[in-house]
């Protein structure tokens, strides 16, 4: 079999290499959807929105400086009424994320398996990114509606589930001390679109104060009894933002306290475009990560093998054929990853470029090993029949 491959003509090898390249492009850019649908819709039987796949809702740009801040300095309370539809995610989905408009999720509320998670990101004294995480175990059971309230002030952060205090973290600050700008609020996903959550969101309220345990319990009881809170704008007890998701149609979700809008575009278009994410960002110790690495390596081994064979058929220099094949594999992979920037459901990762190049190199090594083996066999004297 190997001997037949080595005896192919340069023209036949060229066609074979083109077929391998098209196969790699097909796999790397599938499903070729540059304008995917935003997989979030209005609920039909009640107020709220349903995230059923790769969906995202995010706040519109601020119309003027006179508007109240997206998230205030000092005490804060965030209330969420929701129902998760899944508890087996292979990644860390975001329910609510606050984005600095560049590359930073300042803090986020998410789900890990059936656990409710809170994560704050900031910079230490040396400018290095640091993470602080907390949460409540088994708070988000599949298919069960939940009222979640997070209150934070100088005394720490408290997490309430269905009106009951579940966790109290005296030394945990919800908003980071470095006070990075809070440019955008995102629901149901991360800024890059790689952390989508599945479930329903029925309401969201943000207060510029820390609610008491009695107030949290009263709000939960009102919600359970179908009595959504009626706020008066300007009242000190009212939130600074309240989204009841009662529009039932359209692409805009109105804040009933301010003029702020949340946008639910028909097309999936995350606000943060990631170009060649560094390897350390994508690194994770799980089977899915190592499976992706092996797939990327194995997918480029045939490319490195047949390209090396084609180059050797048209050139006598083994050194140059090795360099050309490596560079070709690197730039082919780089082109795929740059095109993936414009595919919202795919990830542009430098790790893929590295692993694809390693796969090309292994294909080249396999070619020279096979060539040496074939040459050795053909040079051996044939026995008498």
C-alpha positions in Angstrom: 0.0 0.0 0.0 2.8 2.4 0.9 4.7 1.5 -2.2 1.6 2.4 -4.4 1.3 5.8 -2.7 5.0 6.6 -3.3 4.5 5.6 -7.0 1.7 8.2 -7.6 2.5 10.8 -10.2 3.0 14.5 -9.1 -0.3 15.3 -10.9 -2.2 12.7 -8.9 -0.5 13.7 -5.7 -1.5 17.4 -6.4 -5.1 16.4 -6.7 -4.9 14.3 -3.6 -3.4 17.2 -1.6 -6.1 19.6 -2.8 -8.7 17.1 -1.7 -7.1 17.0 1.8 -6.9 20.8 1.9 -10.6 21.2 1.0 -11.5 18.5 3.6 -9.6 20.5 6.3 -11.2 23.7 5.3 -14.6 22.1 5.4 -14.1 20.7 8.9 -12.5 23.9 10.1 -15.3 26.3 8.9 -18.3 24.0 9.2 -21.2 24.9 9.4 -20.3 28.0 7.4 -22.9 30.1 9.2 -21.7 33.6 9.2 -25.1 34.9 10.4 -26.5 32.3 12.8 -29.8 32.8 14.5 -29.9 34.1 18.0 -31.4 31.2 20.0 -33.4 33.1 22.4 -37.2 33.9 22.2 -40.1 35.3 24.1 -42.1 33.0 26.3 -45.6 32.5 24.9 -47.6 31.9 28.1 -46.0 34.4 30.5 -43.5 37.3 30.8 -39.9 36.3 30.2 -37.4 35.0 27.7 -36.2 31.5 26.8 -32.6 30.7 26.0 -32.6 27.4 24.1 -29.1 27.3 22.6 -26.5 29.7 21.4 -28.3 32.9 22.4 -27.5 36.3 23.9 -29.1 39.5 25.1 -27.0 42.6 25.9 -27.5 46.1 27.0 -27.6 48.9 24.3 -24.9 51.6 24.4 -25.6 54.3 26.9 -27.5 57.2 25.2 -26.1 60.0 27.5 -24.0 60.8 30.5 -27.1 61.8 32.6 -28.3 58.3 32.9 -27.7 56.4 36.1 -24.7 54.0 36.1 -25.2 50.5 34.9 -23.9 49.2 38.3 -23.4 51.6 41.2 -20.5 52.1 43.5 -21.2 51.1 47.1 -24.0 48.7 48.2 -25.8 46.8 45.5 -28.5 44.1 45.2 -29.2 42.0 42.1 -32.4 40.0 41.9 -33.0 37.3 39.3 -36.1 35.2 38.6 -35.1 32.2 36.5 -35.4 28.5 35.6 -32.5 26.5 34.3 -33.1 23.9 31.6 -29.8 22.0 32.0 -27.3 20.9 34.6 -24.7 19.0 32.5 -22.8 21.7 30.7 -19.2 20.8 29.6 -18.3 24.5 30.1 -19.2 27.4 32.4 -22.3 29.1 31.2 -23.1 32.7 32.1 -26.5 33.8 33.3 -25.5 37.4 33.7 -22.2 38.9 32.8 -20.8 42.4 33.1 -18.3 43.4 30.5 -15.8 46.3 30.4 -16.2 46.7 26.6 -12.7 45.4 25.8 -11.7 42.0 27.1 -12.7 41.8 30.7 -15.7 40.2 32.4 -15.7 42.3 35.6 -18.1 39.9 37.4 -20.5 37.2 36.4 -23.3 35.1 37.7 -23.3 31.6 36.2 -24.1 27.9 36.5 -21.6 25.1 37.1 -23.5 21.8 36.8 -26.4 22.4 39.3 -24.4 25.0 41.3 -25.0 28.7 41.3 -21.7 30.5 40.8 -20.5 34.1 41.4 -17.1 35.1 39.9 -15.3 38.5 40.2 -12.3 39.4 38.1 -9.9 42.1 38.8 -6.2 43.0 38.8 -3.7 42.6 41.7 -1.0 45.1 42.7 1.2 43.8 39.9 -1.4 44.2 37.2 -2.1 40.4 37.0 -5.6 39.1 36.4 -7.1 37.4 39.5 -10.3 35.6 40.1 -12.5 35.3 43.2 -15.3 32.7 43.1 -18.1 31.7 45.4 -21.6 30.4 45.1 -24.3 28.0 46.3 -24.2 24.2 45.7 -27.2 22.5 44.0 -29.2 25.8 43.9 -30.1 25.4 40.2 -31.9 22.2 39.7 -33.0 21.4 36.1 -36.6 22.6 35.5 -37.1 24.3 38.9 -37.9 28.0 39.1 -35.7 30.1 41.4 -35.6 33.5 42.9 -32.0 34.6 43.5 -30.9 37.7 45.3 -27.2 38.8 45.8 -26.6 41.6 48.2 -23.2 43.2 48.7 -22.0 46.0 50.9 -19.1 46.8 53.3 -20.0 43.8 55.4 -19.6 41.3 52.5 -21.7 39.4 50.1 -24.8 37.4 50.8 -26.7 35.0 48.5 -30.4 34.2 48.9 -32.2 31.4 47.2 -36.0 31.5 47.2 -36.0 34.2 50.0 -33.7 32.2 52.3 -30.1 33.1 53.1 -27.9 30.3 51.8 -24.4 31.8 52.0 -22.7 34.7 53.7 -19.2 35.7 52.7 -18.0 38.6 55.0 -14.8 39.2 53.1 -16.1 38.8 49.5 -16.7 42.0 47.4 -19.0 41.5 44.5 -17.6 44.5 42.6 -13.7 44.5 42.2 -11.7 47.2 44.0 -9.9 48.3 40.9 -13.3 49.5 39.6 -12.8 48.7 35.9 -15.5 50.4 33.8 -18.8 48.5 33.6 -19.8 49.1 30.0 -22.2 46.4 29.2 -24.5 43.8 30.8 -25.0 40.5 29.0 -27.7 37.9 29.7 -27.5 34.2 28.8 -23.9 34.1 27.5 -20.4 35.4 27.9 -19.2 38.5 25.9 -17.5 36.2 23.4 -20.5 33.9 23.0 -18.7 30.8 24.2 -20.6 30.4 27.5 -24.3 30.1 26.6 -26.8 29.2 29.2 -30.2 27.3 28.7 -33.3 28.3 30.6 -35.8 31.0 31.3 -35.3 34.5 32.8 -38.5 36.0 34.1 -37.2 39.2 35.7 -34.2 41.2 36.7 -33.8 44.1 39.2 -30.7 46.0 40.4 -30.7 48.2 43.5 -28.3 50.8 44.7 -28.6 49.5 48.2 -28.4 46.2 50.1 -31.8 44.7 50.7 -32.5 43.3 54.1 -33.4 39.7 54.7 -37.0 40.7 55.3 -37.2 42.6 52.1 -35.7 39.7 50.1 -38.3 37.3 51.6 -41.1 39.7 50.8 -40.0 40.1 47.2 -39.8 36.3 46.9 -43.3 35.9 48.3 -44.7 38.5 45.9 -43.1 36.8 43.0 -44.4 33.4 43.9 -47.9 34.8 44.4 -47.8 36.5 40.9 -47.5 40.0 42.3 -44.7 41.7 40.4 -43.3 44.7 42.4 -44.7 48.1 41.3 -41.9 50.6 41.6 -42.2 54.4 41.6 -39.4 56.1 39.7 -37.3 58.2 42.1 -38.5 56.4 45.2 -35.5 55.5 47.4 -36.8 52.0 47.8 -37.0 51.4 44.1 -34.3 49.7 42.0 -32.1 51.6 39.6 -33.0 49.1 36.9 -36.0 46.8 36.5 -36.7 44.5 33.6 -40.0 42.5 33.8 -39.6 41.1 30.3 -43.3 41.8 29.6 -42.9 43.0 26.0 -43.7 39.5 24.6 -42.5 40.6 21.2 -39.9 42.6 19.4 -36.1 43.0 19.8 -36.0 45.5 22.7 -36.5 44.9 26.4 -37.3 48.1 28.3 -36.0 49.1 31.7 -39.1 50.4 33.6 -37.1 52.7 35.8 -34.6 54.2 33.4 -34.6 54.4 29.6 -31.9 51.7 29.3 -32.6 48.9 26.8 -31.6 45.3 26.5 -31.3 44.1 22.9 -32.4 40.7 21.6 -31.2 40.7 18.0 -32.5 38.1 15.5 -28.9 37.2 14.6 -26.3 35.9 17.1 -23.6 38.5 17.3 -21.5 38.6 20.6 -20.0 42.0 21.4 -16.5 40.7 21.9 -14.6 39.3 18.9 -11.7 37.1 19.9 -8.8 36.8 17.5 -6.4 33.9 18.2 -7.1 33.4 21.9 -3.9 32.6 23.8 -3.4 29.0 24.7 -3.5 29.6 28.5 -7.0 31.0 28.2 -8.4 27.9 26.6 -6.5 25.4 28.7 -8.7 23.2 30.9 -8.1 19.8 32.5 -10.9 17.8 31.1 -11.5 15.1 28.4 -13.1 17.5 26.0 -10.0 19.7 25.9 -7.6 16.9 25.2 -10.0 15.4 22.7 -9.9 18.7 20.8 -6.1 18.6 20.8 -5.9 15.1 19.5 -8.5 15.9 16.8 -6.5 18.9 15.6 -3.2 16.9 15.5 -4.6 13.9 13.8 -6.5 16.0 11.2 -3.3 17.5 9.9 -1.1 14.4 9.8 -2.4 13.3 6.3 -1.8 16.8 5.1 1.8 16.8 6.2 2.4 13.3 4.8 1.0 13.9 1.3 2.3 17.4 1.0 5.8 16.2 1.8 5.5 13.4 -0.8 4.4 16.0 -3.4 7.3 18.3 -2.6 9.8 15.5 -2.7 8.5 14.4 -6.1 9.2 17.9 -7.5 12.3 18.7 -5.4 15.5 16.9 -4.3 16.1 18.9 -1.1 14.8 17.1 2.0 15.5 20.1 4.2 13.5 22.6 2.1 10.7 20.2 1.6 10.4 19.8 5.4 10.4 23.6 6.0 7.9 24.3 3.1 5.5 21.7 4.5 5.7 23.0 8.0 5.1 26.6 6.8 2.2 25.5 4.6 0.5 23.7 7.5 1.0 26.7 9.8 -0.4 29.3 7.4 -3.3 27.0 6.4 -4.3 26.6 10.0 -3.8 30.3 10.6 -6.1 31.2 7.7 -8.8 28.9 9.1 -8.6 30.5 12.6 -8.7 34.0 11.2 -11.8 33.1 9.2 -13.4 31.7 12.3 -13.4 35.2 13.8 -16.3 35.9 11.5 -18.1 32.7 12.4 -19.9 33.6 15.7 -20.4 29.9 16.7 -16.7 29.0 16.3 -13.6 29.9 18.3 -10.5 31.5 17.0 -7.7 29.9 19.0 -3.9 30.0 18.7 -3.8 26.6 20.4 -5.5 25.2 17.2 -2.7 26.7 15.1 -0.1 25.1 17.3 -1.7 21.7 17.4 -2.4 21.7 13.6 1.3 22.6 13.0 2.3 19.7 15.2 0.0 17.4 13.2 1.7 18.6 10.0 5.1 18.0 11.5 4.1 14.4 12.6 2.8 13.8 9.0 6.2 14.9 7.6 8.0 12.6 10.1 5.7 9.7 9.2 6.4 10.4 5.5 10.2 10.2 5.9 10.0 7.1 8.1 7.8 5.4 5.5 10.1 6.5 2.7 13.1 5.1 4.6 11.3 1.8 5.2 10.2 1.5 1.6 13.7 2.3 0.3 15.2 -0.3 2.7 12.8 -3.0 1.5 13.4 -2.3 -2.2 17.2 -2.5 -1.7 17.1 -5.9 -0.1 18.1 -8.8 -2.5 15.2 -11.0 -3.6 15.3 -14.6 -2.6 15.4 -17.4 -5.2 12.0 -19.0 -6.0 
